[in-house]
Each structure stands twice: as structure tokens, then as C-alpha cells.
Amino acid sequence: MKILYLSTWDFADEQSDGVCKKIKSQIKVFEKKSFQVDFIYIRKNDLVYKENGTERILAHVGNIKKTPAYIKMYRHIKDKQYDWVYTRYGMMDTFYYRVLKRLHHNGARILIELPSYPYAGEKPKGIAYQFMFWWDALYLGKLKNITDRILTYSRHEVIWGIPTIQIMNGIDLSEIPPAVKVEEDDDTIHLLAVALMQPYHGYERLLYGLKQYYDADGSRKIVCHFVGDGPEKATYERIVSEENLDDYVIFYGRKGGKELDEIYNKCDLGMCSFGYYKVNASLSSQLKVREYLAKGIPIICGVDTDIFRVIDREYYLQFSNDDSYLQMEEIISFYDKIYQQSDKQTVAIKIRKMAEKYISIEATMEPVCEYIQL
């Protein structure tokens, strides 16, 4: 069985980018099933093709990346034959569709993974983005002619006239060591947010909730650790400065490897997204939830989260999916309920075992592998 994994995600920072890690782990699952997997992707400004285990640069694609990548990709793979093409969806356009249609014509069956659906609410402002969504919409009705299945984290049984396979996000647990917790003498609560900060993360709800708590003479020390960059980081930094929260918020920028592990080791609760209401979404399947669970950290979120429909919610606190400020008293109560019963390392080990059972990439990709092998 020969598979092409097709993506235009940029692997420039694959050591700390969760999507890069996920794609590599999916490929590893396919290879464990004895499928032969070729891989095409972007690294910095180059289009890279890994064929029969050998990597080569196909073309330079510049800063725009995506559309030039599909144009140049077509020239190199238009005569290639695969049994399956697995592609992580990245907004359709003329050239993306042409690549998939040609591979389908050559005999490949097409699987499209949708990172989120519906995604219309995620459209940023600006003429360029309006054009991208318009271009995407032109081809959605045509995809059913070439696509075998849509892989979705939603509960939709049909998308764009195409039957779906409903899956959950998973992670390669072998790549994520569990946190090693050290008990501290004080009762400070350390909150952790690791993200490529986007509007839907909604961390302003956390920051304004922290401000509200201290304005009301809150006495418990709460420290927020922000790891990552992204378009919303400047907004969060501005809020911290304007609201005099510098003693309670630390910005690290992007971190990976041992540096990131050390931050995980000191933190007690993982912060997920609190702004899904901005994109009209009501269910999350975020990779970051999986990473927190793999590390053994309880989770706080502002939207229903798929994995907690399956596993025990003892280590999960959910706030409303709106713009209200997070109530620090609820977070404190959640923290105390967990850590007054067990020491932090015991909690971390228990959550890690839950992760191993439910969110390993092997378990979450099994429905896809079973379909391919039918």
C-alpha cells in the first residue's frame, strides 16, 4: 500500500510546533502498519519531497508559500501513482484542486483531514482573507468528485456531500515525557498556556479575570505562564501592562525540548482555548489538550472538549463559551480539590495513564487505518 501524505504546513519549527509533531506521528502510524509513505511539505521557503526514504528540495516557494507550492508540486508529481493520498486541508484553490484531481486520475483514493469544521467563523478580517475564502468556496462542490472520505473532529456524518470518518486528535506519547513534579512550600497556583496565540484562544478572559480577582482583594497568588508567539501575543502583553499584572504573568516566547519540559514541571493547570465563541464553534479537539494530558496536567477550557466526553472529568474544569471573565475562585477550588487529595506527582501519573489509554496516536488513527485496509 503506497500513500502520499500531502501538506503545505511549514516545518520550519517542527520541534515546538504541535501540528508538525502530529503529522510526523501520523506518518509513523502508517509506517507501523507497513504502508509505504512518501511525504511532501514546506520547510521554511522550500518545497520538500521525501520519496522512498530520500528527501530532496523540489523548489523554492518564497514567503507566500502555499499557492506557489501547489503550482510547483504539480510539475513534479503529476505522473506519480499512489494507492492513497492523505492531505491535511489548507483552504482549496485552483492549484490545490488540480494536484488532488491529477493524483486521483492516476488512481489514488483521496482522504482529506479537516483540522476544524465548520471553519467559516475563523476568517480573519481583510480583503486577502475574503478572497481566500471565496476561492475556497468555488471548489467545495467539486471535491465530492475526487474525494473518498473527509476525516473530521466534528460530529458531521457528511461534509460537502462526502461521507466522513469521525476521529479524535491523538499524539505520539513516546515523544512527550511525563512531567516531573516538585512540591513547593507555598500555595502558589501556576497556570500554563502553550499556544500559537490566535483570537480563538481568548486568553484575555483569563487576564481580566485575574485582574478582577486582585481588585477584589484576592489573596492567593496565581501566576500565568505563557509559552509561544502568535498574532494575539501583543494584545495579551498590552493587557498585562495596562492592568499592572506584571507580577503574575510571564511570557517566554517559543520554547521546546528541555526548556519547555522545565516549564511544564513547575505548572499545575493547563489553559486551553477560551474564545471558541468567536469562531462559532462549540466543540474542541485541540492538540494542546492532548499534550497537557500526556504531561499529566489537569485542564481548564472554555468550550466542550471531545476527549472529556470519553474519559473522567475529574481533572477538567469547563467555563462558559462566551466573553465573560474567568472566575479565579473556581480555578482555586478546582486546584485545591485535586491537589489536597493527592501529591502532584501522583496526579501527574494518573492523568498520564489516562492519556496512554485514550489519546495515543495509534488509537485515534485506527479508524482511518481500518478504512484504508478494507
Salt bridges, closest charged atoms under 4 A:
ASP10 OD2 - LYS65 NZ 2.44
ASP13 OD2 - ARG254 NH1 2.53
GLU14 OE1 - LYS24 NZ 2.84
ASP46 OD1 - HIS60 ND1 3.08
GLU51 OE1 - ARG56 NH2 3.47
GLU51 OE2 - LYS80 NZ 2.78
GLU55 OE1 - ARG43 NH1 3.33
ASP79 OD2 - LYS78 NZ 3.50
ASP79 OD1 - ARG102 NH2 3.12
ASP93 OD2 - LYS66 NZ 3.22
GLU113 OE2 - LYS22 NZ 2.56
GLU113 OE2 - ARG88 NH1 3.39
ASP148 OD2 - ARG109 NH2 2.87
ASP172 OD2 - LYS28 NZ 2.70
GLU175 OE2 - LYS28 NZ 3.60
GLU184 OE1 - HIS190 NE2 3.53
ASP187 OD2 - ARG220 NE 3.28
GLU204 OE2 - LYS278 NZ 2.89
ASP215 OD1 - LYS211 NZ 3.34
ASP229 OD1 - LYS233 NZ 3.02
GLU242 OE1 - ARG238 NH1 3.04
GLU259 OE2 - LYS255 NZ 3.54
ASP261 OD1 - LYS295 NZ 2.58
ASP268 OD1 - LYS344 NZ 2.86
GLU291 OE1 - LYS288 NZ 3.15
ASP304 OD2 - ARG309 NH2 2.75
ASP306 OD1 - ARG290 NH2 3.04
GLU314 OE1 - LYS350 NZ 3.57
ASP322 OD1 - ARG205 NH2 3.46
ASP336 OD1 - ARG220 NH2 2.80
GLU356 OE2 - ARG352 NE 3.36
GLU362 OE2 - LYS32 NZ 3.18
GLU366 OE1 - LYS33 NZ 3.18
